[in-house]
């Protein structure tokens, strides 16, 4: 029997008001300086990514990949977080940050820390990873190190493949300074007119559609690559005939690319978003990266024309834009990559015969199925679930949320197939998923053309929950087959992102999802859910009640414990609830990948709170919330992080896991993550993250992801034996 007292108790307005007043009174007793700055905490997360690139025990091409991830992460941080701070300052909406500091002061802190990290990033490439690649037979070289034969081969390549697509733009009274697109790599060039002796300036964009690192043709021994901008820079004479090339320097601009839409003022969200995406290309500059050899004359010209400050200039040793290392990291050298791992079919979904096909619905009818990606296959679980539903004549309807999905998504195709087969299909497409907006618009229109009912959620809210509901007729009765996940319905990222998904035929979950989909696709408002916690109405309050119950249990001498795994821990109300529980003696484990504003280990406040972070081969993405509940554990998984946007401005859903073996699986995963014998980063009370990857004897600690792979493989073998 599932207990619902925590969810259903006190949902009346009067009880809610009393609870809120009690919480506010308790918060007033907590010290003021109890949070870590969220922006600096994010930079600390990216430093942890950089520390993986610095790790000589990792395969070399994986280290290059982590350098590219660092660069890509930092770009997005500037385009969104830094841009948001600057926008609030310019518009006069500069409210203090979560630690009470002004946005101007925080921007100064960000600039100092980002400068330090970018210099460290460049040093790791030039001093560690690049030499390690060269030692393995993959060289990234400069033009001046090449012999005449290699230069001739590259010149032939330049004339055939590069020169035709270059567009040098002169700057003079007849040619105004050109628009510099965000994240583009450019060359600033000064030339002298041989006839008049006059100096001129030109800008040349490095074509983004060409390989960032050009493989030198004809090499037989080592594989050598030349940065594309180096190749172009050494052929500038071909672009400016009759001119003397005096100087050239690479630079790169980052612009504000956050999207803002006033939904209540537009009739058609799709059209408004398309217009905003066009405007995104012309956002104001927020960061200028230049090579460390740029002269003052060129820099002053860029500062004046781009209207950017010295604080926003990042002078770095070349090459700029190390996102290009994504291409190098895909080189086919198995010895320089992680050992291959093929996701395994979850035990419940393994077919009875070796080459047979599993009946997904029959498997779910036997009991709830918890699937752990990427260790367990997305294709033979989530994808198979929807594909079987599309073909099954007994399936009447499919309802699905789509937040981010891949360009050739079999999930989208399954929904199209179902609609074309005459089933009722509802797709809730979140077109506002940042940086995937254009892709989602394309798929929304494709779905509509196939007859799928496409809706775009509620005004003012992003739909971030990961839900699928299949309605199937069985012996004259409609049954609800539900899937609630922590990750997107994206087959490609499912191989890289760690996530959980719960399949169930439980009627309470089915009714919960039916009500929630009705709310999202129409105007129905249903406040009560049985096995779900849903934002923005009740998720935060539900979690605070669960945490507070642990506090009361601890005070009464009953078993109490809180364990939370999230991408980000920022929400002050949740953090304060954890502080209050810690003060009552509740042991609290927080497993966070990214931002954490909570200060652990502070005497009298949080000495019972432990915070760990694990980064590695896979991106830890699942969200888990576990409460001891006096020996009757309550465990939830779902889509919500502990951030204001998730709890206030998004539709999020957590589902309660009830099967004892699945609760045990999640508990054992936490045991492993929080163990001192597991490689992880430990958060200190001052905000410093300390990596612990080896023991006192210098031996490597347990890698959680490797261990999980082995555990899944062992479960599969155990079933085969049975």
KATA-V457668 format. One record per residue. N is the residue number from 1. RES is the residue in three letters. D_FIRST is the distance of its C-alpha to the first C-alpha in Angstrom with 2 decimals. Layout:
N	RES	D_FIRST
N	RES	D_FIRST
//
This chain:
1	UNK	0.00
2	UNK	3.81
3	UNK	6.40
4	UNK	9.59
5	UNK	11.99
6	UNK	14.32
7	UNK	14.85
8	UNK	15.16
9	UNK	16.93
10	UNK	20.68
11	UNK	21.21
12	UNK	24.09
13	UNK	27.55
14	UNK	28.57
15	UNK	25.64
16	UNK	26.21
17	UNK	29.88
18	UNK	29.29
19	UNK	27.08
20	UNK	29.76
21	UNK	32.50
22	UNK	30.86
23	UNK	30.48
24	UNK	34.10
25	UNK	35.34
26	UNK	33.68
27	UNK	35.08
28	UNK	38.53
29	UNK	38.62
30	UNK	38.17
31	UNK	41.42
32	UNK	42.94
33	UNK	43.67
34	UNK	40.12
35	UNK	39.72
36	UNK	41.36
37	UNK	43.23
38	UNK	41.14
39	UNK	44.21
40	UNK	45.57
41	UNK	42.13
42	UNK	42.14
43	UNK	45.59
44	UNK	44.31
45	UNK	41.69
46	UNK	44.56
47	UNK	46.50
48	UNK	43.75
49	UNK	44.29
50	UNK	47.99
51	UNK	47.47
52	UNK	46.00
53	UNK	49.24
54	UNK	51.17
55	UNK	49.49
56	UNK	52.13
57	UNK	49.64
58	UNK	48.03
59	UNK	49.65
60	UNK	52.46
61	UNK	51.48
62	UNK	47.97
63	UNK	49.69
64	UNK	51.65
65	UNK	48.47
66	UNK	47.04
67	UNK	50.32
68	UNK	49.86
69	UNK	46.26
70	UNK	47.56
71	UNK	50.24
72	UNK	47.96
73	UNK	45.42
74	UNK	48.25
75	UNK	49.67
76	UNK	46.43
77	UNK	46.18
78	UNK	49.67
79	UNK	49.21
80	UNK	46.13
81	UNK	45.71
82	UNK	49.41
83	UNK	50.36
84	UNK	47.87
85	UNK	49.33
86	UNK	52.84
87	UNK	52.01
88	UNK	50.67
89	UNK	53.82
90	UNK	56.10
91	UNK	54.44
92	UNK	54.41
93	UNK	50.62
94	UNK	50.60
95	UNK	47.94
96	UNK	47.38
97	UNK	44.96
98	UNK	41.74
99	UNK	44.02
100	UNK	46.46
101	UNK	49.24
102	UNK	51.26
103	UNK	50.78
104	UNK	54.45
105	UNK	53.89
106	UNK	50.79
107	UNK	52.81
108	UNK	55.39
109	UNK	52.83
110	UNK	51.40
111	UNK	54.92
112	UNK	55.82
113	UNK	52.69
114	UNK	52.77
115	UNK	56.46
116	UNK	55.76
117	UNK	52.96
118	UNK	55.00
119	UNK	57.95
120	UNK	55.76
121	UNK	54.30
122	UNK	57.85
123	UNK	58.94
124	UNK	56.12
125	UNK	57.29
126	UNK	61.00
127	UNK	60.91
128	UNK	58.04
129	UNK	56.39
130	UNK	59.55
131	UNK	61.53
132	UNK	58.68
133	UNK	58.66
134	UNK	62.44
135	UNK	62.26
136	UNK	60.00
137	UNK	62.49
138	UNK	61.08
139	UNK	63.51
140	UNK	63.32
141	UNK	66.96
142	UNK	69.25
143	UNK	72.25
144	UNK	74.81
145	UNK	73.74
146	UNK	74.39
147	UNK	77.58
148	UNK	79.68
149	UNK	78.32
150	UNK	74.67
151	UNK	75.77
152	UNK	77.58
153	UNK	74.58
154	UNK	72.39
155	UNK	75.06
156	UNK	75.06
157	UNK	71.28
158	UNK	71.70
159	UNK	74.32
160	UNK	72.36
161	UNK	68.76
162	UNK	68.76
163	UNK	71.97
164	UNK	71.44
165	UNK	68.20
166	UNK	69.37
167	UNK	70.22
168	UNK	72.28
169	UNK	72.51
170	UNK	75.55
171	UNK	75.58
172	UNK	78.86
173	UNK	80.18
174	UNK	79.61
175	UNK	76.15
176	UNK	73.65
177	UNK	71.04
178	UNK	68.45
179	UNK	64.78
180	UNK	62.75
181	UNK	59.32
182	UNK	56.30
183	UNK	55.68
184	UNK	58.84
185	UNK	61.11
186	UNK	64.72
187	UNK	68.19
188	UNK	70.41
189	UNK	73.97
190	UNK	77.34
191	UNK	80.37
192	UNK	84.10
193	UNK	86.15
194	UNK	89.03
195	UNK	91.37
196	UNK	90.77
197	UNK	89.37
198	UNK	86.59
199	UNK	83.13
200	UNK	80.19
201	UNK	76.39
202	UNK	74.09
203	UNK	70.35
204	UNK	69.03
205	UNK	65.37
206	UNK	64.14
207	UNK	62.73
208	UNK	58.94
209	UNK	58.86
210	UNK	60.94
211	UNK	59.72
212	UNK	59.47
213	UNK	61.00
214	UNK	63.77
215	UNK	64.22
216	UNK	67.89
217	UNK	69.25
218	UNK	70.96
219	UNK	69.62
220	UNK	69.41
221	UNK	68.53
222	UNK	66.07
223	UNK	64.03
224	UNK	65.25
225	UNK	63.95
226	UNK	65.72
227	UNK	63.97
228	UNK	64.78
229	UNK	66.21
230	UNK	68.58
231	UNK	69.85
232	UNK	70.42
233	UNK	72.06
234	UNK	74.63
235	UNK	75.65
236	UNK	76.11
237	UNK	79.80
238	UNK	78.94
239	UNK	77.12
240	UNK	79.86
241	UNK	83.18
242	UNK	86.20
243	UNK	84.12
244	UNK	83.91
245	UNK	80.32
246	UNK	80.42
247	UNK	76.84
248	UNK	73.26
249	UNK	69.90
250	UNK	66.29
251	UNK	63.97
252	UNK	60.52
253	UNK	59.06
254	UNK	55.48
255	UNK	54.78
256	UNK	52.12
257	UNK	49.87
258	UNK	46.93
259	UNK	46.34
260	UNK	46.29
261	UNK	45.72
262	UNK	45.75
263	UNK	43.32
264	UNK	43.94
265	UNK	47.63
266	UNK	47.45
267	UNK	46.79
268	UNK	46.08
269	UNK	43.94
270	UNK	45.14
271	UNK	48.81
272	UNK	48.36
273	UNK	46.65
274	UNK	49.41
275	UNK	52.01
276	UNK	50.29
277	UNK	50.09
278	UNK	53.84
279	UNK	54.38
280	UNK	52.30
281	UNK	55.20
282	UNK	57.44
283	UNK	55.38
284	UNK	57.38
285	UNK	58.08
286	UNK	56.05
287	UNK	57.17
288	UNK	60.33
289	UNK	60.44
290	UNK	63.95
291	UNK	65.54
292	UNK	67.11
293	UNK	70.61
294	UNK	70.66
295	UNK	73.81
296	UNK	73.90
297	UNK	75.73
298	UNK	73.00
299	UNK	70.21
300	UNK	71.93
301	UNK	72.24
302	UNK	68.52
303	UNK	67.57
304	UNK	69.81
305	UNK	68.89
306	UNK	65.12
307	UNK	65.05
308	UNK	63.08
309	UNK	63.48
310	UNK	64.41
311	UNK	61.00
312	UNK	59.41
313	UNK	61.67
314	UNK	60.37
315	UNK	63.29
316	UNK	62.13
317	UNK	63.74
318	UNK	63.44
319	UNK	61.96
320	UNK	59.87
321	UNK	56.60
322	UNK	55.09
323	UNK	52.40
324	UNK	54.94
325	UNK	53.70
326	UNK	50.74
327	UNK	53.36
328	UNK	54.78
329	UNK	51.38
330	UNK	50.97
331	UNK	54.09
332	UNK	53.51
333	UNK	53.92
334	UNK	51.00
335	UNK	52.45
336	UNK	51.96
337	UNK	48.33
338	UNK	44.97
339	UNK	44.56
340	UNK	43.09
341	UNK	39.39
342	UNK	37.98
343	UNK	34.26
344	UNK	32.42
345	UNK	30.21
346	UNK	26.56
347	UNK	25.79
348	UNK	23.31
349	UNK	26.09
350	UNK	28.96
351	UNK	30.78
352	UNK	31.08
353	UNK	34.85
354	UNK	36.80
355	UNK	38.38
356	UNK	35.86
357	UNK	33.57
358	UNK	29.80
359	UNK	27.75
360	UNK	25.46
361	UNK	23.39
362	UNK	22.95
363	UNK	21.85
364	UNK	19.16
365	UNK	17.89
366	UNK	17.30
367	UNK	14.77
368	UNK	14.92
369	UNK	18.40
370	UNK	19.55
371	UNK	23.33
372	UNK	25.69
373	UNK	29.04
374	UNK	31.95
375	UNK	31.20
376	UNK	29.33
377	UNK	31.11
378	UNK	30.67
379	UNK	32.90
380	UNK	30.88
381	UNK	27.50
382	UNK	27.73
383	UNK	31.20
384	UNK	30.56
385	UNK	27.46
386	UNK	29.70
387	UNK	32.73
388	UNK	30.99
389	UNK	29.60
390	UNK	33.18
391	UNK	34.60
392	UNK	31.97
393	UNK	33.35
394	UNK	29.92
395	UNK	28.92
396	UNK	29.81
397	UNK	29.11
398	UNK	28.58
399	UNK	27.94
400	UNK	28.64
401	UNK	29.63
402	UNK	32.71
403	UNK	33.76
404	UNK	36.08
405	UNK	36.97
406	UNK	39.93
407	UNK	43.14
408	UNK	42.75
409	UNK	38.99
410	UNK	37.60
411	UNK	34.57
412	UNK	36.98
413	UNK	38.74
414	UNK	35.58
415	UNK	35.01
416	UNK	38.68
417	UNK	38.51
418	UNK	35.56
419	UNK	37.48
420	UNK	40.62
421	UNK	38.75
422	UNK	38.02
423	UNK	34.38
424	UNK	33.22
425	UNK	32.95
426	UNK	32.21
427	UNK	33.13
428	UNK	32.65
429	UNK	35.40
430	UNK	35.77
431	UNK	39.54
432	UNK	39.72
433	UNK	38.30
434	UNK	41.10
435	UNK	43.83
436	UNK	42.10
437	UNK	43.05
438	UNK	45.91
439	UNK	43.97
440	UNK	41.12
441	UNK	43.70
442	UNK	45.18
443	UNK	41.91
444	UNK	40.95
445	UNK	44.23
446	UNK	43.94
447	UNK	40.54
448	UNK	42.00
449	UNK	44.93
450	UNK	42.67
451	UNK	40.98
452	UNK	37.79
453	UNK	36.66
454	UNK	37.11
455	UNK	36.07
456	UNK	36.55
457	UNK	33.76
458	UNK	34.22
459	UNK	37.50
460	UNK	37.58
461	UNK	34.41
462	UNK	34.12
463	UNK	31.21
464	UNK	30.07
465	UNK	26.46
466	UNK	26.09
467	UNK	24.32
468	UNK	24.82
469	UNK	23.39
470	UNK	24.56
471	UNK	24.36
472	UNK	25.04
473	UNK	25.88
474	UNK	24.61
475	UNK	25.81
476	UNK	26.43
477	UNK	23.01
478	UNK	22.60
479	UNK	20.01
480	UNK	19.41
481	UNK	20.04
482	UNK	19.63
483	UNK	21.18
484	UNK	20.90
485	UNK	23.42
486	UNK	25.29
487	UNK	28.67
488	UNK	31.00
489	UNK	31.35
490	UNK	34.58
491	UNK	35.51
492	UNK	38.30
493	UNK	36.58
494	UNK	33.57
495	UNK	35.99
496	UNK	36.79
497	UNK	33.72
498	UNK	30.76
499	UNK	27.55
500	UNK	23.96
501	UNK	22.41
502	UNK	18.93
503	UNK	18.92
504	UNK	15.95
505	UNK	15.77
506	UNK	12.44
507	UNK	13.43
508	UNK	12.20
509	UNK	14.38
510	UNK	17.03
511	UNK	17.30
512	UNK	17.43
513	UNK	20.23
514	UNK	21.98
515	UNK	22.25
516	UNK	23.40
517	UNK	25.97
518	UNK	27.22
519	UNK	27.76
520	UNK	29.63
521	UNK	31.75
522	UNK	32.52
523	UNK	32.38
524	UNK	28.92
525	UNK	27.19
526	UNK	23.43
527	UNK	22.34
528	UNK	18.59
529	UNK	16.33
530	UNK	12.57
531	UNK	12.36
532	UNK	16.09
533	UNK	18.51
534	UNK	21.86
535	UNK	25.42
536	UNK	27.77
537	UNK	26.00
538	UNK	22.99
539	UNK	22.63
540	UNK	25.01
541	UNK	23.80
542	UNK	20.12
543	UNK	21.22
544	UNK	23.52
545	UNK	20.85
546	UNK	18.74
547	UNK	22.02
548	UNK	23.00
549	UNK	19.88
550	UNK	20.93
551	UNK	24.38
552	UNK	23.34
553	UNK	21.37
554	UNK	24.54
555	UNK	26.73
556	UNK	24.73
557	UNK	25.10
558	UNK	21.47
559	UNK	20.71
560	UNK	21.23
561	UNK	22.14
562	UNK	22.49
563	UNK	23.38
564	UNK	24.61
565	UNK	26.42
566	UNK	28.47
567	UNK	31.88
568	UNK	33.08
569	UNK	32.26
570	UNK	34.47
571	UNK	32.67
572	UNK	34.02
573	UNK	31.16
574	UNK	28.65
575	UNK	31.30
576	UNK	31.97
577	UNK	28.32
578	UNK	28.48
579	UNK	31.78
580	UNK	30.42
581	UNK	27.55
582	UNK	30.19
583	UNK	32.43
584	UNK	29.72
585	UNK	29.56
586	UNK	26.52
587	UNK	27.32
588	UNK	27.16
589	UNK	27.82
590	UNK	29.05
591	UNK	29.93
592	UNK	32.14
593	UNK	34.50
594	UNK	36.80
595	UNK	37.39
596	UNK	36.16
597	UNK	37.43
598	UNK	35.61
599	UNK	37.92
600	UNK	36.38
601	UNK	37.86
602	UNK	39.72
603	UNK	40.28
604	UNK	38.67
605	UNK	36.69
606	UNK	34.90
607	UNK	35.81
608	UNK	32.17
609	UNK	31.82
610	UNK	32.73
611	UNK	33.48
612	UNK	34.19
613	UNK	35.33
614	UNK	35.60
615	UNK	37.96
616	UNK	39.26
617	UNK	39.60
618	UNK	36.53
619	UNK	35.65
620	UNK	32.43
621	UNK	30.62
622	UNK	26.83
623	UNK	24.90
624	UNK	22.01
625	UNK	20.40
626	UNK	18.56
627	UNK	17.62
628	UNK	17.21
629	UNK	15.17
630	UNK	16.17
631	UNK	15.00
632	UNK	11.55
633	UNK	13.22
634	UNK	12.87
635	UNK	15.13
636	UNK	16.74
637	UNK	19.63
638	UNK	22.03
639	UNK	25.58
640	UNK	26.34
641	UNK	28.84
642	UNK	29.44
643	UNK	32.58
644	UNK	33.76
645	UNK	34.25
646	UNK	30.68
647	UNK	29.13
648	UNK	31.78
649	UNK	33.57
650	UNK	31.18
651	UNK	28.20
652	UNK	25.67
653	UNK	22.03
654	UNK	19.45
655	UNK	16.22
656	UNK	13.22
657	UNK	13.08
658	UNK	9.76
659	UNK	11.35
660	UNK	12.53
661	UNK	16.03
662	UNK	16.43
663	UNK	15.55
664	UNK	18.10
665	UNK	20.57
666	UNK	20.62
667	UNK	20.94
668	UNK	23.81
669	UNK	25.48
670	UNK	25.54
671	UNK	26.90
672	UNK	29.65
673	UNK	30.50
674	UNK	30.88
675	UNK	32.74
676	UNK	36.41
677	UNK	37.20
678	UNK	36.14
679	UNK	38.70
680	UNK	37.84
681	UNK	39.33
682	UNK	38.74
683	UNK	39.02
684	UNK	41.31
685	UNK	41.39
686	UNK	44.56
687	UNK	43.02
688	UNK	44.57
689	UNK	42.60
690	UNK	43.73
691	UNK	43.28
692	UNK	42.58
693	UNK	43.06
694	UNK	45.05
695	UNK	44.86
696	UNK	47.64
697	UNK	49.58
698	UNK	49.43
699	UNK	47.01
700	UNK	44.47
701	UNK	40.94
702	UNK	37.98
703	UNK	37.52
704	UNK	33.80
705	UNK	34.32
706	UNK	36.42
707	UNK	33.91
708	UNK	31.08
709	UNK	33.39
710	UNK	33.98
711	UNK	30.30
712	UNK	29.58
713	UNK	32.70
714	UNK	31.65
715	UNK	28.27
716	UNK	30.31
717	UNK	32.82
718	UNK	30.24
719	UNK	28.90
720	UNK	32.52
721	UNK	33.27
722	UNK	30.42
//
